Structures are given as C-alpha cells and as structure tokens.
Amino acid sequence: MPGPLAGIRIIEMGQLIAIPFSMKMLADMGAQVIRLESTGRLESYRSDSVYKNDISGEFWNKGANFYEQNRNKLGVTLDLSKPEGLAILRELVSVADIFSENFTPRVIKNFGLEYEDLKKIKPDIIMVSSTGYGFYGPWANYGATGPATEGAAGLAYQTGYAGSDSPMMSEIPYTDYTSGEHTVFAVMAALMHRLRTGEGQFVDISQTQATSATIPEILMDYSANKRSGPRMGNQDTVMSPHGCYQTQGEDRWITIAVATDEEWQSLCRVLKQDDWASDSRFADLLSRWQNRDELDELIGPVTSTWLSHDLMHALQNEGVAAGVVMDSKDLLFDPHLVERNFYEVVSHHESTGIPPLPYAGRPWKLSKTPAVDGMAAPLMGEHNTLILGDLLGKTAEEMAALEETGIIGYGPTTPRPVQRPPLEEQVRQGRMQRFETDFEEQVRRTFPA
Amino acid sequence: MDLTHHISGPYCTKLLADFGAEVLKVERPAGDPTRRTAPFLNDDVDSEKSLVFAYLNTNKQSVTLNLKTEKGIQVLKSLIEHTDVVVENFAPRVMASLGLDFESLQKINPSLVLTSISNFGQTGPYRDYKAADIIEYAMGGLMYISGGYDREPLKHAFNQAQFKAGTDGAAATLMAMYHQRLTGEGQHVDISIQEAVATGLRDVVNNFTYTGAVRRRQPNHSGDLSRLRASSDGHLIPNPGIGTGLNWGVMVDFMDLPELGDDKFNSPSARLVNAEELGQILDSYYLKQNKYERFYAAHEKRFIFGVVQSPEEVMADPQFEARSFFVDIDHPALGTLKYPGAPFEMSGTPWDVRTPAPSLGQHNQEIIGQRLGHTPEDLAQMRANEII
C-alpha cells in the first residue's frame, strides 16, 4: 500500500523529537522523508539508550530513541557549515514539497534557509519551522527544552499534588509531542491549500503556543474570572472518586473515575463495601465530591488487595471507568493494543545486531489508505548514494570527492558514546523499577518478525 | 458535519473550523454537555456561558437534532449528502445503533470521510470500556512515569489526553481528505485516545525492548542541575547545558557562586559524590533569585533555562504579546474576552475567528429551514415533536 501521502517529498533538518516525530508520522503515511544529519555534530539520540547498553562498534546506529523517532525515513549526511553542503541542501529543496526544521531562527538565518530564501529555489515550497517560542518575537532565539515550554505554556503551573506548593513537570519532553501533533495537522492543512491553489507557505510552530492552546480550562478561567484554581492532583472538578489507588505489588496502581450514582453503586458492589453504598456522605455526585478526600482515603486500602488488571476488568464489566496505570511492560504486551496491531515490528540492518523489534505505531487507522510497512530508521549516511547519486545525479567521482572533503560521511567525526550505568546500578539509584533478563525471548514470543 | 461532544471531538473540529472549514455542529436538543461544564463566566451556571465550550466551538454553526427519532436521522442524512467529512466521538456501538455506521453513510455519500474518535478505538477487547482523561493517561503509559518517586502517579491537569486525540483526529482527517480530493474515495478513520497517549512517550516501551528494564518515576536527586527549583517568586527550570556539554566554570561565573569552583564540585564525578551538598547550595541560591531575571540572563549566555508561568504571567508574556496569541472574541452571552488563539501560524492561510461559539440551535432556521427547504411550519412541527 502506498499510503495517502505517496508522492510527497519532505526534506527534514530535525533533531530530537518535535520535528522528527511529526515527520515520522507523515513518512508512515507514505511521504518520502529525507532526513539530513551532520557527522560533526552527532544527534544525541543516535548514541543514547543503545541496544543492550552495548556501546561497542557503530554505537551511533543502535540508539533506541533514534529508531523510535525516525522510522520510514531516508538518511543523508551533509555538512552544512561548508558551502558545498548548503548547495546540495538547496538542490534537495528544489525537488521537494516540504522543508521542515527545528533549530533556532538564528541558525536558519545564518544558513540563509528562511522561507523567503527557499521560495526563490522552489516557489511552492511549504516550510515548517518548530521552535520553543515561535520564529519571531523577543524570545524567538531562546533555545528550549520540553520542560521549559511546559513551564512557559501554563501547563506545569497547574499540575501537581493537591495542597503542594510545587508544580510538577513531565518526565518526558511532553510539549515536543503536543506541538508535533499540531505540526502534522499544520502540514496537512498546508498540503490541502497547495492542492487547491498551487501555493506554498511558511508554517511557524511555537511549542509553547501549541501547548497553551490545549489548556482552556486554565486560561479561559483566568481570562474571564481572573483566578487560577488550586492544584488538584488526580482529583476532578466534578467527579469523585476520581484518582489513582494502590493495588497489589511493588509500585502498582489503578485509576478510577466515577461519574454517576449508578457507577458509584457498582463500585461499592465490586469492592464489596455495602456500608459505603448506604453512607449519606457519598449519596450523590455533590456529596461524594465534597467528601472526596475521605473517600480517597477509604478506597486505597481496599484496592490494594486486588491485582490491578483483575480490578480493572471487574470494574469495567460493571460499567465503571477504571484503568491500570500501565508500566513499560504492561503497555508493550497489552492484549488490546496487540490485537489492534498498535505496535509495528521493524527489522534492523544486520550490522547493528538488533533483532526485529516492535515500536509504537500511530493513534489513527485509515481504512482505505493505511500506513506503509515499517522500515527502520536509516544508518548514518545509508541513503547518500540513493539521494545524492540517483536523485540529484551526482557521479561516482563527485560522491567520492564529497566524502573526501567531509561533506558527507558514514559515521561521526568524533565518536562520543554515552555509557549508561549498568541496569543493577540504575535500579539501585531508583531510576528503573526493575529489569528482566529474558526480555528478548518475551519480546520475540509476542512480536515475531 | 460535527457530531461530537465533550472535548476530543470538538477540539478536532475546532482546528478544522479555525483554519477555514465550514463546520456544522449537530447537538442533541439538550446541547453538548460541555455547555453545562465549569468554569462559567462569573460562575453563572448558564449553558451559554461555559468558557471551555466557548473556546472549543469557535467558527462553528449549531443545529439541534434528536437522533433517537426517525425524522432526526432523516434530516441528518440529507445534510450528510453534501458533506465532505463527518466527525463523531460516541462510544463505538452508538453510530451503528443509529444506523449511521460507515457502510450506511457511504451509501448516501460514497466519497465521505468518517472520523471516529473513541477511548480505545473501534475494535479490540477494551472497545466498550469506559474512560475519563485519567484512565487514558494511565492506560496510555504516561501516568506511571509522572509524579513523585514515592507517591502515587500523577496526571497532568485537566484534559490533555482528549486534546491529543483531537489534534491527531484533525491531522488524520486531513490525510483522508487529501486522498479524497485526489481520488474521490472516502474512508473510515479510527482514532483511539489511549493510542494518542501511547504514541507520545520516550524511553518507556523502548527501555524494555532494548534492555529489559521497566522505567519508573524518577527519584528527586537534589544535585540534578536541571531539576525544577523554587525561586523567590515561583519556579524555574535551570538547564546549564546538560545535553550539549556543560562548561562548569562558565556556570559558576554565571551564578556568581565561587564556592562551586571547589574541587568538591568541579567534575561530574565529584558532583555526584557531593550531590546533596550541591543541591542545598543550589536550592538556597535559587530561592533568592527572581525567575525572570535569571531566565533572561541565562538566555544571554545561551543557557536554555525555562520559567514556570502562572496563568496571569502567561497572559502577560511578552512573547505571546508580540505574536498576538491571545485574541479578543465578542460573544453574545460572554461579551468580549481574550481567548488562546492560533496554536501555530500559517503565512498563507492564517488562523482566524469569523464567528464566536454558537448558541444552542442558533442555525436551525438557516440550515434545516433554508438549506434543506423545510417550511416554518415544518420547523415548528419538529420543535413540537422535540426533534429540534
């Protein structure tokens, strides 16, 4: 299947998540994504979280996050600090539909790669820039991380345990994804416009702005009523019980959300708590909400005798919204996600020593134009010949000269692997919950190649 | 055609409407439940004064239709004949029970795109399971790694999972529409909110497939240089260059804390050994700082510090101001208020508010009357029969 975006060519000058994630989504749906990278400035995801923590050999072709974010892309190395490298980038833009990047505007301006520059090379080009705070404005050139923009957007401030004076940040670069999801939509909107009019345009993604657009509960309340509510932890403004409760085992939890009296009665029945069911403090939505702290105190000790999956199924079978707080392994082997083929098994180049592995797919399924078959992220420089030779018509001599002068390459100029501590040490430090030595066998059994 | 309610579906159609689509919101005669969801302007519990509803439904038209009646379904089907896309976020069994499954809709309009957003998708063992945002957070894998090391996992405030799925829904709808425009073919788009969360994780499933490790919430090591710190006026997120290389001397000068130049701290291994002492020094240092002063000073040195902004500070943010992010929208019941505006900017086809959120059934006359050719008597009859 070619996917709905077959025939679209994207040049990606991305790093880490925001742009690589969104371009992966488009690559999955059939776009040809040509990802540029530098041999001099190694993308950190290439050398982080490597397979089995083994940094020997070509470690830059073994990083988990690189494979996660760059599926279905073609990889070309290019030294943009040299004029010959920039000239090749311009040649690529001249045959592209979309150019996407997530560097600071300062870098893009220094390279002469602004929209106005690219439009001269390819009049209908769509250019997408994703930055922490937006391409123009007083903060435009401020570098940003996920946590920084989660803070700037107003999301972190409101997140935290009830009664706590500290906001709580996500432990992943959360806003990279929020903005990345909006980037996929933005690119599609630009493509629809181009289809109708033949016109390209410039798309300016601010990771902060995209995130602020998803918290109207906070910003509209402040705008209209000039107030901000207290941090509520896992509690809700209407529902109770609504929270995260302990279950049997080490660091195991379940979430429960009760919206109606009927669901409340079902919860009491499943948990065998007749006295709660008749307790006037919990008789209706409002009284349960007013007494929510007491209710939360009562529920934890009862749920802690259950296994989280058993309790989820028991409650859901009685019509109560409940969900296991899934850890890495629950999520990977979740029978629902597995049945929906959410994970996609991708084969890796044999030189990497990485067996075929499952990766998270997409949140959408299109009945007529499904995603293309998953191809692993490129080895460094894997598609130099295909793209520069076959597509741009460089001769073998020109290719050799490019390699000779370091414009292209097949590995980092200064290899600096990141050695993570042994797993035993990571568990001792509390960074990992546990590890299982037979993981390869477990993965192979559920996700055969 | 927008058959959605609550948040995920309305955010999907808001994105489409705010970038130019004509969106017809079909509500049950009692209205989208979000109309009755707080916060309200001045806490006035009035179905035209819900602030989240007003935000989510800009640029849409509202008609009411009782889809539990034959006539209601008939009117809906005549509208679908001239529609490019239907978006719905009912529980998966509902559309089929109304005779509105994809196959039936395709008979009315062969090139139709139907986008269905649901908790767990249209197939699979959890298909009919109930959920709320917290359930999706938990089952999407984001919750286990959020919160304090020795406390219960914690979700983000409010409805992030719903917004993720809404955004994904809008993107996937346009993918299907792109194909529709090229080939005339319609299709069914199935969006799972659980999967919307599970798609946006880093080092979770991969930790297991690459090393067999199960990640958990991280311990709060006081010596972590990029840890969130309290300042005199809130919180900031220092980042003295962890990923891209750290020049400790420059950092010590920047903070003007010569004691950190001591051998106890000036190498990564020394900082690890003396982490607790380092953490105490950093805590007391930052507590005396003004977060914006440090934020701006850090960026002068290209340290990528971040600042935690309160809603008040977000609305006064000079960067948002320069980009005109907050926009004034005049609404009949709410008056003129500032709303969060464009989630991103497009140079050729800018984000734009043409109309505020509609009142319930505001466009019944225009759409069901004029467009479908029902007479005022027909409309009166439909109203009497509680169809509109």
Interface residues (C-beta under 8 A of the other chain):
Chain A: P4 L5 I17 F21 M25 M29 S44 S49 V50 Y51 K52 N53 A64 N65 E68 Y115 Y133 G134 Y136 G137 P138 W139 A140 N141 Y142 G143 A144 T145 P147 A148 T149 E150 G151 A152 A153 G154 L155 A156 Y157 Q158 T159 G160 Y161 S166 P167 M168 M169 S170 E171 I172 P173 Y174 Y177 T178 S179 G180 E181 H182 T183 V184 F185 A186 M188 A189 A190 L191 M192 H193 L195 R196 E199 G200 Q201 F202 V203 D204 I205 S206 T208 Q209 A210 S212 A213 T214 I215 P216 E217 I218 L219 M220 D221 Y222 S223 A224 N225 K226 S228 R231 M232 G233 N234 D236 T237 V238 M239 H242 G243 C244 Y245 Q246 D251 W253 I254 T255 A257 A259 Q316 G319 V320 A321 A322 G323 V324 V325 M326 D327 S328 K329 D330 L331 L332 D334 P335 H336 L337 E339 R340 F342 Y343 L357 P358 Y359 A360 G361 R362 P363 W364 K365 L366 S367 K368 T369 L423 Q426 V427 Q429 G430 R431 M432 Q433 R434 F435 E436 T437 D438 F439 E440 V443
Chain B: Y11 L15 F19 T37 A38 P39 L41 N42 D43 L51 V52 A54 Y55 L56 F102 F120 G121 T123 G124 P125 Y126 Y129 K130 A131 A132 I134 I135 E136 Y137 A138 M139 G140 G141 L142 M143 Y144 I145 S146 G147 G148 Y149 R151 E152 P153 L154 K155 H156 A157 F158 N159 Q160 F163 K164 A165 T167 D168 G169 A170 A171 A172 L174 M175 A176 M177 Y178 H179 R181 L182 E185 G186 Q187 H188 V189 D190 I191 S192 I193 Q194 E195 A196 A198 T199 G200 L201 R202 D203 V204 V205 N206 N207 F208 T209 Y210 T211 G212 A213 V214 R215 R216 R217 Q218 P219 S226 L228 A230 H235 L236 I237 N239 G243 H299 R302 I304 F305 G306 V307 V308 Q309 S310 P311 E312 V314 M315 D317 P318 Q319 F320 A322 R323 F325 F326 L334 L337 K338 Y339 P340 G341 A342 P343 F344 E345 M346 S347 G348 T349
